[in-house]
Amino acid sequence: MRQRTIKAVIRPGEQSGYVAECLEIPVVTQGATLDEVTQNLKEAVELHTAGEDLAALGLASDPTILVTLELTPAHA
């Protein structure tokens, strides 16, 4: 069965902004804001999968991106 989602994690960047990384495909991107990093992630996934045989990647023909936001609590 082919995956209908591409999982990604967004983490705060080491210096500033945010970094997004896909778990199933080799896509990593960054952005200064959450809006920017999510837009960059969407574009990077589209570019990576353009012209690819999604079935060969184990993906459905119209996958969605499922994002998890990883944050450290302020009191930690």
Summary of the structure (lengths in Angstrom):
residues: 76
radius of gyration: 13.5
end to end distance: 40.5
largest distance: 46.0
contacts: 204
relative contact order: 0.28
helix: 21%
strand: 39%
